[in-house]
Amino acid sequence: MQQVFIELYNCRPTWAKCPEAVKGLKSAGVDVVAYGMNSPETDHRAPYDFFCVYRVPNVEFQREFERQVVASGWYDYFEQVNVSGDAQDFEAVLLGNARMARPASS
């Protein structure tokens, strides 16, 4: 099932010393949906200044993508938290919310 991966991040001072951007994501099968800045006016704003939303083809690809991010040293440059999961039907998710269903462990 198609996965969504969201990065919430702040730049660390080390980023200014290494401005190289990530290259080759699209050719690797990653669909970059959006990069953006987290608006200071966002209600209940997460304490991160930037975000990126990706779509990837499946959970196995997602986990490999995560391993490659770690191996690249990316977290040396960014204070970051991630959000990921199956792209699901919104009604099914809302019904799960009503049942207080929690995500299943893989």
C-alpha positions in Angstrom: 0.0 0.0 0.0 1.2 3.5 -0.8 3.0 5.1 2.2 3.1 8.8 3.2 6.3 10.0 5.0 6.4 13.5 6.6 9.5 15.1 8.0 9.2 18.0 10.5 12.5 19.6 11.0 14.6 22.5 12.1 18.1 23.2 10.6 21.1 22.7 12.9 24.0 25.1 12.7 26.0 22.4 10.8 23.6 22.7 7.9 25.1 26.1 6.9 28.4 24.3 6.3 26.9 21.7 4.0 24.2 23.2 1.7 24.0 20.2 -0.6 20.4 19.2 -1.3 19.1 15.6 -1.6 19.3 14.5 -5.2 17.8 11.6 -7.1 14.7 11.1 -5.0 12.3 11.0 -7.9 14.4 8.5 -9.9 14.4 6.3 -6.8 10.6 6.2 -6.7 10.0 8.9 -4.1 7.2 11.4 -5.0 8.0 14.7 -3.3 4.5 16.1 -2.6 5.6 19.3 -0.9 8.4 21.1 0.9 7.3 24.1 3.0 7.8 26.3 6.0 5.6 25.9 9.0 3.6 29.1 9.4 4.1 30.8 12.7 0.3 31.4 12.8 -0.5 27.6 12.6 -3.0 26.7 15.3 -1.3 24.2 17.8 1.9 24.6 15.8 4.5 21.8 16.0 7.8 23.3 17.1 9.5 22.7 13.7 10.1 25.4 11.1 10.0 23.2 8.0 8.2 20.2 6.6 8.4 17.8 3.7 5.8 15.4 2.5 6.7 12.3 0.4 4.8 9.5 -1.1 6.5 6.2 -1.5 5.2 3.0 -3.2 5.1 0.6 -0.2 6.2 0.0 3.4 9.3 -1.9 2.4 10.5 1.0 0.3 9.6 3.3 3.1 11.8 1.5 5.6 14.7 1.4 3.2 14.3 5.1 2.6 14.5 5.7 6.4 17.7 3.6 6.6 19.3 5.6 3.8 18.3 8.9 5.5 20.1 7.7 8.7 23.1 6.4 6.7 23.5 9.7 4.9 24.1 11.6 8.2 21.0 13.7 7.5 20.2 13.9 11.2 23.6 15.6 11.8 22.2 18.6 9.9 18.6 18.6 11.1 16.6 18.3 14.4 13.8 16.2 13.0 10.8 14.0 13.8 9.0 11.9 11.3 5.4 10.7 10.6 4.6 7.8 8.3 1.9 5.3 7.5 -0.5 3.9 4.9 -2.4 6.4 2.8 -5.9 5.4 3.9 -9.5 6.4 3.2 -10.3 9.3 5.5 -13.7 7.9 6.6 -12.1 4.7 7.7 -9.5 6.6 9.7 -12.1 8.8 11.3 -14.2 5.8 12.2 -11.1 4.3 13.8 -10.6 7.5 15.7 -14.2 7.2 17.0 -13.3 3.7 18.3 -10.1 5.0 19.7 -8.2 2.5 17.6 -4.4 2.8 17.8 -1.9 2.0 15.0 -0.9 -1.6 14.9 2.7 -2.6 15.4 4.4 -4.0 12.4 
